[in-house]
């Protein structure tokens, strides 16, 4: 497991190198970083010390840690860019530890994390300065132009979480189909037959969500159960009203949510409408994010191995970089597993 200080160190370093934190800015204190990342003060101090050793900051008693350098050119000759939409990807999934476990085995590469929106606005010359790109696709339709441009310019790239079916770019994804099947089958095993798939994808455009839905369909078909899909706009009262009415009428007893974020939010919304979970509605999510353990009740979910996803993406990219044949199109699927917690009830239980 990657030391905890490295996530803080790498996040701050990336923010400095990409000028998100500018020269002269003051970094959060050791105590503040310890609180933000839920680590000890010793761990946060180690991260700031590493930044000082890199010559990026100066530390003065009574003043704090001040950024003194963000010289990108010094780093980019061996840079790998990790494009990801989450502000702190460790809260959603710890891809970074997996990437660093592979990249730290060689001194040739430096990982820079950049938000998708910022990356889309980078000039091509800046992107070409990097050795390669690991790209977490936020939206296939939105990001098709930039990914196509990378492909046409022969920039080594590996897609993470999603893939383009007909574009020859290597990718690393979780086994979303099996995950959808396992989630649905767990509800069926517990006596549920009125099971709805909840998604905010109106047309199931995203391949990962579509695969989860197909896994849901497969499990229901095996038991000859009629499927139902609910496109949830949780900001619309009618969505919640629809669910409440159907739960009260027992037309829905089980819910397979597209991901944990939606599952947790719907649990909170339904609690405000006096729907008891899991007594009236059993629900299962997908991702096994940190918040799923802390929700009330604790959320049953499908675990993605984020570290393995990161490791495989890094290995694929290094193969691309070191191989004169840039036509490598390997697609790697990482297994998932069911995590049983308290959000599923067996029908007939009190």
C-alpha positions in Angstrom: 0.0 0.0 0.0 1.3 3.5 -0.9 2.3 5.6 2.1 -0.5 8.1 3.0 1.9 11.1 2.8 2.4 10.5 -0.9 -1.2 11.3 -1.8 -0.9 14.7 -0.1 2.5 15.3 -1.5 1.5 14.4 -5.1 -1.7 16.4 -5.0 0.0 19.6 -3.8 2.9 19.1 -6.2 0.5 18.7 -9.1 -1.4 21.8 -8.1 1.9 23.7 -8.0 3.2 22.4 -11.3 -0.1 23.1 -13.1 -0.2 26.6 -11.5 -3.4 25.9 -9.7 -1.4 27.1 -6.7 0.7 30.0 -7.7 4.2 31.3 -6.6 3.9 33.2 -3.3 0.8 31.3 -2.2 0.7 29.8 1.3 -0.1 26.1 1.6 -2.4 24.7 4.3 -0.8 24.1 7.6 0.3 20.6 8.8 -2.8 20.6 11.1 -5.2 21.6 8.4 -3.8 19.0 6.0 -4.0 16.3 8.7 -7.7 17.2 9.2 -8.5 17.4 5.5 -6.9 14.0 4.6 -7.7 12.3 8.0 -4.1 11.5 8.7 -1.7 12.3 11.5 0.2 15.5 11.7 3.5 13.6 11.3 2.1 12.3 7.9 1.2 15.8 6.7 4.5 17.2 7.8 6.3 14.5 5.8 4.4 15.6 2.6 5.4 19.3 3.1 9.0 18.2 3.8 9.1 16.3 0.5 7.8 19.5 -1.4 10.6 21.4 0.3 13.2 18.8 -0.8 11.9 19.3 -4.3 12.7 23.0 -4.1 9.0 23.9 -4.7 8.3 25.5 -1.3 10.1 27.3 1.5 9.1 26.6 5.1 9.5 29.3 7.8 8.6 29.1 11.5 5.7 31.5 12.3 5.0 32.1 8.6 4.1 28.7 7.1 4.8 26.9 3.8 5.1 29.2 0.8 5.3 28.2 -2.9 8.5 29.5 -4.4 8.7 27.6 -7.7 6.4 26.0 -10.3 8.8 25.3 -13.1 6.9 22.9 -15.3 9.6 22.6 -17.9 11.9 21.0 -15.4 9.5 18.1 -15.0 7.7 17.6 -18.2 10.5 15.8 -20.1 9.4 12.6 -18.3 5.9 13.5 -17.4 2.8 11.3 -17.5 -0.5 13.2 -17.2 -3.4 11.6 -15.3 -6.6 13.2 -16.4 -9.4 12.8 -13.8 -12.5 14.8 -13.0 -12.5 14.3 -9.2 -11.0 17.0 -7.0 -9.7 14.4 -4.6 -9.8 11.0 -6.4 -8.9 9.2 -3.2 -12.4 9.9 -1.9 -14.0 8.3 -4.9 -11.4 5.7 -5.8 -7.7 5.4 -5.1 -6.4 5.1 -8.6 -3.3 7.2 -7.7 -1.8 4.6 -5.4 -2.0 2.0 -8.2 -0.4 4.4 -10.7 2.4 5.4 -8.3 3.1 1.8 -7.3 4.1 1.2 -11.0 5.6 4.5 -11.8 7.7 4.7 -8.7 9.5 1.6 -9.8 11.3 3.8 -12.3 12.8 7.2 -11.9 12.0 8.1 -15.5 8.5 9.4 -15.0 6.7 12.1 -13.1 2.9 11.9 -12.6 0.9 15.1 -13.0 -2.8 15.1 -12.2 -5.0 17.5 -14.2 -8.8 18.0 -14.1 -10.7 17.1 -17.3 -11.9 20.6 -17.9 -8.5 22.1 -17.6 -6.9 19.4 -19.8 -9.4 20.1 -22.6 -8.1 23.6 -22.7 -4.4 22.8 -22.8 -2.6 23.6 -26.0 -1.5 20.6 -28.0 2.1 21.6 -27.6 1.8 21.3 -23.8 0.2 17.9 -24.1 2.8 16.7 -26.6 5.5 17.6 -24.0 4.3 14.7 -21.9 5.3 11.1 -22.5 1.8 9.8 -22.3 -1.7 10.2 -21.0 -3.9 8.2 -18.6 -7.4 9.5 -19.2 -10.4 8.9 -17.0 -13.3 9.5 -19.3 -15.9 11.7 -17.7 -18.3 11.7 -20.7 -17.7 9.7 -23.9 -19.8 12.2 -26.0 -18.2 15.3 -24.5 -14.6 14.0 -24.6 -14.6 12.2 -28.0 -13.0 15.2 -29.8 -10.1 15.6 -27.5 -9.4 11.8 -27.3 -9.7 11.5 -31.1 -7.1 14.4 -31.4 -4.7 12.6 -29.1 -5.1 9.4 -31.1 -4.5 11.2 -34.4 -1.4 12.9 -33.1 0.1 9.5 -32.0 0.2 10.5 -28.3 0.4 7.4 -26.1 -2.9 7.2 -24.2 -4.7 4.7 -22.1 -8.4 5.1 -21.2 -9.5 4.4 -17.6 -13.0 3.3 -16.5 -14.6 3.5 -20.0 -13.6 2.5 -23.6 -14.5 3.4 -27.1 -15.8 0.3 -28.8 -14.3 1.0 -32.3 -11.4 3.3 -31.5 -8.2 1.4 -31.2 -7.0 2.8 -27.9 -6.1 0.5 -25.0 -8.3 0.8 -21.9 -8.7 -0.5 -18.4 -12.2 -1.0 -17.0 -14.0 -2.9 -14.2 -16.1 -5.9 -15.1 -19.3 -3.8 -15.0 -21.5 -6.5 -16.5 -20.7 -9.0 -13.8 -21.1 -6.2 -11.2 -24.6 -5.5 -12.4 -25.4 -9.2 -12.4 -24.0 -9.7 -8.9 -25.9 -6.7 -7.5 -29.2 -7.9 -9.0 -28.7 -11.5 -8.1 -28.1 -10.5 -4.4 -31.5 -8.9 -4.3 -33.1 -12.0 -6.0 -31.4 -14.3 -3.5 -33.0 -12.2 -0.7 -36.5 -12.8 -2.1 -36.9 -9.6 -4.2 -38.7 -9.7 -7.5 -39.8 -6.1 -8.0 -36.3 -4.7 -8.7 -35.7 -1.4 -10.4 -32.4 -0.2 -12.0 -31.8 3.5 -11.0 -29.7 5.7 -13.3 -29.3 9.3 -14.3 -28.2 8.2 -17.8 -31.4 8.9 -19.9 -30.1 7.0 -22.9 -27.5 4.8 -21.3 -24.8 6.5 -23.3 -22.0 5.7 -21.0 -20.6 2.2 -21.7 -19.9 1.4 -18.0 -23.4 2.2 -16.9 -24.8 0.4 -19.9 -22.8 -2.8 -19.0 -24.1 -2.6 -15.4 -27.7 -2.4 -16.8 -27.1 -5.4 -19.1 -25.8 -7.4 -16.1 -29.0 -6.4 -14.3 -31.1 -7.6 -17.2 -29.2 -10.9 -17.4 -29.9 -11.7 -13.8 -33.6 -10.9 -14.1 -33.9 -12.9 -17.4 -32.5 -15.9 -15.7 -35.3 -15.8 -13.2 -37.9 -14.6 -15.7 -38.4 -11.4 -13.8 -39.7 -8.3 -15.6 -37.1 -5.4 -15.5 -37.8 -1.8 -14.9 -35.4 1.2 -15.5 -35.9 4.5 -13.8 -34.0 7.5 -15.1 -33.6 9.5 -11.9 -33.2 13.3 -11.8 -33.0 13.5 -8.1 -33.4 17.3 -8.2 -37.0 16.7 -9.5 -39.6 16.1 -6.8 -41.6 13.8 -9.1 -38.7 11.3 -9.1 -38.9 10.9 -5.4 -42.7 10.9 -5.4 -42.7 8.1 -8.0 -40.4 6.0 -5.8 -42.2 6.7 -2.6 -45.6 5.7 -4.1 -44.2 2.6 -5.7 -42.4 1.5 -2.5 -45.5 2.0 -0.4 -47.5 0.0 -2.9 -44.7 -2.7 -2.9 -44.3 -2.3 -6.7 -40.6 -1.7 -5.9 -38.8 -3.6 -3.1 -35.3 -3.6 -4.5 -33.2 -1.0 -6.1 -29.9 -1.4 -8.1 -28.3 2.0 -8.3 -25.9 3.0 -11.1 -23.3 4.0 -8.4 -22.9 4.6 -4.7 -23.3 8.4 -5.0 -26.8 8.0 -6.4 -27.6 5.2 -3.9 -26.6 7.2 -0.9 -28.4 10.3 -2.1 -31.6 8.4 -2.7 -31.4 6.7 0.7 -31.2 10.2 2.3 -34.1 11.5 0.2 -36.3 8.5 1.0 -35.5 8.8 4.7 -37.0 12.3 4.6 -40.2 10.7 3.3 -40.3 8.1 6.1 -39.3 5.2 3.9 -37.3 2.7 6.0 -34.2 1.1 4.5 -33.9 -1.9 4.3 -37.3 -2.8 5.8 -39.3 -1.2 3.0 -36.6 -0.9 0.3 -33.4 -2.8 -0.2 -30.8 -1.0 -2.2 -27.3 -1.8 -3.5 -24.8 0.5 -5.1 -21.7 0.3 -7.2 -18.1 1.4 -6.6 -17.5 0.8 -2.8 -16.5 4.4 -2.2 -15.5 5.4 1.3 -18.8 7.0 2.0 -20.7 3.7 1.4 -19.2 2.4 4.6 -20.4 5.5 6.5 -23.9 5.8 5.1 -27.0 4.9 7.2 -27.5 2.1 6.8 -24.1 1.0 5.5 -24.5 0.5 1.8 -24.2 -3.0 0.2 -22.3 -2.4 -3.0 -20.0 -3.8 -5.8 -16.4 -3.2 -5.1 -14.1 -1.9 -7.8 -10.4 -2.6 -7.3 -9.2 1.0 -7.9 -5.6 0.3 -7.1 -5.5 -2.6 -9.6 -7.2 -0.3 -12.2 -4.4 2.2 -11.7 -1.6 -0.4 -11.8 -2.9 -1.9 -15.1 -3.4 1.5 -16.7 0.2 2.5 -15.8 1.6 -0.8 -17.1 -0.3 -0.5 -20.4 0.9 3.1 -20.9 4.5 2.2 -20.2 4.3 -0.6 -22.8 3.0 2.0 -25.3 5.7 4.4 -24.5 8.5 1.8 -24.7 7.1 0.0 -27.7 7.7 1.3 -31.2 4.4 -0.2 -32.2 1.9 2.4 -31.1 -1.1 0.2 -32.3 -1.4 -1.7 -29.0 -5.1 -1.9 -28.4 -5.3 -4.2 -25.4 -8.4 -3.9 -23.3 -8.1 -5.1 -19.7 -11.1 -5.9 -17.5 -10.6 -6.0 -13.7 -12.8 -8.3 -11.6 -15.3 -6.9 -9.1 -16.8 -8.4 -6.0 -19.9 -8.0 -3.9 -19.7 -6.2 -0.5 -22.6 -7.2 1.8 -23.6 -4.6 4.3 -26.9 -3.5 6.0 -28.9 -1.9 3.1 -30.4 -5.2 1.9 -33.2 -7.0 3.8 -34.6 -10.5 3.2 -38.3 -10.3 2.3 -40.3 -11.6 5.2 -37.8 -10.4 7.9 -39.2 -8.1 10.5 
